[in-house]
Amino acid sequence: MVEYDWRPEPARKSLNRILPEVEKMFAAELQKAPHEWHKFKIRLHREWERLFIYLHQLYGWQYDFFYTLQRILHSLVQYWLERPVELKLLDEKRETDPHWFLSEKVVGGVLYVDLFSDNLAKLDDHISYFKKLGLTYLHLMPLFAVPKGDNDGGYAVSDYRAINPDIGTMEELSKLAAALRDEGISLVLDFVFNHTSDEHIWAQKAKSGDPDFMAYYYTYPDRELPDQFQKYLRDIFPTVRKGSFTWCEEMKRWVLTTFNSFQWDLNYSNPEVFRAMAEEMFFLANQGIEVLRLDAVAFIWKRLGTNCENQPEAHTIIRAFNAMTKIVAPCLLFKSEAIVHPDEVIQYIHRDECQLSYNPLLMALLWEALATREVKLLEYSMRNRYPTPAGCTWVNFIRCHDDIGWTFDDQDARNVGIDPVAHRKFLNKFYTGDYPGSYAKGVPFQFNADTGDVRISGTFSSLAGLEDAIEKQDNELIEQAVRRVNLLRSIQVSIGGIPLLYIGDEWGMLNDYTYLTDPGKVNDSRWVHRSRKRWNAREDLTDQDTLEWRFFHEMVELFNLRKKLPALQNGGMEIIHTENPHLFGYNRAFKDQKILIINNFSEKPQKMDALHLNACGVKRDVVNLINNEILSSGSDLVLNGHQSVWLDIS
Ligand code: GLC
């Protein structure tokens, strides 16, 4: 028997009650745009039921739930009215092409504005550089007002409506968004919604004893509840501090601070927090942001007696935000930043939740396969864990501003004969250069003496052996490092999803150890790969003799090739077993186009035999799209060390 769902009826009723009031309140503005208002209402009626259901799940038990609904509908209308016309046009455009981001034409980049161009005003001058690279998606790392000194690289936000004055102004940001949009580049920003800095006005009011704002955070007069919570919580930055609570002298209370002591966790069981953050989100959307990277999604709901990660309500909150964006700013997409177990990562990906997600598993396993020269764990995991729900895709990165954690599933590892604990130890040794024969120059991050866990910092090129090779002045080693970089890039660009370039990696940026002399950074080794170093030839791309130019050029070639191949859009990815432990292969297909991609993780030549190739679809002479060489029908495929081939088997 289908269970009776009582919720649609009250959802409809509540809207019928609240909407006329809101219409009255905004009558003057709404009369100016009756046609637009009509379209808004269509979206509102479409999304309201699920929004109601989510909100009811979160706050329905509270005595003032109807007030919550009123306030939220009011905010939706207000921020829609404030939305600039050109963005409303973009909303309409995206509504007719909602899957634009699944295209092979989409290529992303991410950078810190202050490190890259000092400030927003100067970033404008580099749009041509982004165009040369072929970017269509640009993520600017957090650039909001933050406390001076350590602010977790911008992730301790003091004001979501103000840009860090050293970087620029909100007006400059929205101008930049428009300029990028004109060039076909979507602007992406972080939405740091799990916590604010302890200098945010809400935190300040809480400190001054205002009960309404104390209720924005988790604060406790004594250790009773903190101690109960603490039993199940993990330390995120164990080298910086132990425990997840911070004593606030002004309030004389303990505050929940999952990350750093100056990052106060917001209390989403308070509907005012939900509404207030939704307003901050729409404010940003109205500046022209097209994708919000939802920071630390796994942590946003706390439940005593659990590790306070990946709680069901975390999903409900994001889904509620998603329903609201579909009403106010339909072009806005969410990207999930869930760096947790792969079983949990996938849970955030859904059309009604986050359409995009970082792919930490692919990232970790590419580095894993590079170290072991074997692809069994990569192949096994990707076969089982790559597919995403319809209308969604991965954001594939090799390096980002954070560390590398070995987030593969233990049972997956055991299934292919790997001891997960010993393997993580090996990988950590390998990437910190502490393993015989290792070429990697990684730096340990957050060693936890209690658990023995550690993660890895370092740039793409330094981890791939370039720094070591340059130090040794060994051209052969340099070549090998370049080949490793190109191998990982080839997979990143072709396996399906949006490739996200960490700017600097396009020219082979090496580790930067200057953070060791900066007291605000010395305890955070992630600064080794957050470098101010610039490639001087960045604007003068004629300097073709340099390694930097070669890296850059090869990156661009690969992006360009991707954009010509519809088979590389999202979907149609099938892992194949190559019968060679060093070769990682997959098919990509769309309509009539079919491409077989084989990647050699060994530095030695590796073979895939003709018979097996035939079974994988190579039925005649085929072209390797990377170098236009022909593989004749009936011959074995021999790949050079770290070579990647894209065979057109259409
Ligand atoms: C995310 C960010 C990381 C930051 C943390 C806390 O994981 O990527 O850099 O430290 O959130 O905001």
Residues whose N, C-alpha, C, O or C-beta is under 5 A from the ligand:
A	BS01	GLC	D152 Y155 F259 D295 A296 D402
